[in-house]
Amino acid sequence: MKPITFSREETRALVGEIQEYFREELDQDIGALPAEMLMRFFGEKMGAYFYNRGVYDAQELITKRMESLSYDVFALEQPTKHLR
């Protein structure tokens, strides 16, 4: 799997989220560098789990849509004397 990378803007946003979490939930301040290091750690060690969950969810959605599409196609069938 290709490593997960973020743009500079995305990295800033993620770092801000981590800093806010530490402030609100843990009542601690964390600097930008430690927050970015933590973000990279989670990305490297756990990112694949979150990525795979997204892939599984997408597969489920596609399967459901294909099934629905199949029913829609069969609904277009015209009546004939021929039986399948």
C-alpha positions in Angstrom: 0.0 0.0 0.0 1.2 3.5 -0.8 1.9 5.5 2.3 -0.9 7.9 3.3 0.2 11.5 2.8 -1.5 14.8 3.5 -1.1 18.2 2.0 0.4 21.0 4.1 -3.1 22.4 4.7 -4.5 19.0 5.7 -1.5 18.5 8.0 -2.2 21.8 9.7 -5.9 21.0 10.1 -5.1 17.6 11.6 -2.5 19.0 13.9 -5.0 21.6 15.1 -7.6 18.8 15.7 -5.0 17.0 17.9 -4.1 20.1 19.8 -7.8 20.9 20.4 -8.4 17.3 21.6 -5.5 17.5 24.1 -6.7 20.9 25.3 -10.4 19.9 25.7 -10.2 16.3 26.7 -6.9 16.0 28.6 -6.6 19.6 29.8 -3.1 19.7 28.3 -1.3 21.8 25.7 0.6 20.1 23.0 2.9 21.8 20.6 2.6 21.6 16.8 5.6 19.4 16.4 4.6 16.8 18.9 1.0 16.9 17.5 2.4 16.3 14.0 4.6 13.5 15.2 1.6 11.9 16.9 -0.4 12.3 13.7 2.3 10.6 11.6 2.6 7.8 14.2 -1.1 7.1 14.0 -1.0 7.3 10.2 1.9 4.9 9.9 0.7 2.4 12.6 -3.1 2.6 12.3 -3.9 4.4 9.0 -4.3 1.1 7.1 -7.1 0.0 9.5 -9.1 3.1 8.8 -8.3 3.0 5.1 -9.4 -0.6 4.9 -12.6 0.2 6.8 -13.4 2.8 4.1 -12.6 0.3 1.4 -15.0 -2.2 3.0 -17.7 0.4 3.3 -17.3 1.4 -0.4 -17.4 -2.3 -1.4 -20.7 -2.7 0.5 -22.2 0.4 -1.1 -21.2 -0.7 -4.6 -22.6 -4.2 -4.0 -25.9 -2.8 -2.9 -26.1 -0.3 -5.8 -25.3 -3.0 -8.3 -28.0 -5.2 -6.8 -30.5 -2.4 -7.1 -29.4 -1.6 -10.6 -29.9 -5.3 -11.5 -33.5 -5.1 -10.3 -34.0 -1.9 -12.3 -32.7 -3.5 -15.4 -35.0 -6.6 -15.0 -37.9 -4.2 -14.5 -37.4 -3.0 -18.1 -38.2 -6.5 -19.4 -41.2 -6.6 -21.6 -43.8 -9.4 -21.4 -43.5 -12.2 -24.0 -44.8 -15.7 -24.4 -41.3 -17.0 -23.9 -40.6 -18.1 -20.3 -37.1 -18.0 -19.0 
